Amino acid sequence: MSWAMFPEAAQSVTQGAPKTISSSGTAMRSFCPDCGTGLFYRNAPMLPGIVDVQSSTLDDPEALPPTVQIQTAERLDWMTHLSELAEFERFPG
């Protein structure tokens, strides 16, 4: 999952109203109430004034390519080799 971090004050939702749940006390996760797509993550004690936005939901996600990997402490070993796997533009036949 790729996230883009923004100042929370810069965030605006132009259509609809996301549903937000507290997933672990201070972690607030927002998603589309119609389709379930994840949208935002907030954790005020850990990241005050910051909202993480799922990059794939941006109008132009290519404009913000990832620059770092964060929270890798529990990463599965095979995740470090994803770039070595075969790729398919669509489901393989």
Order of alpha helices (4+ residues) and beta strands (2+ residues): beta-beta-beta-beta-beta
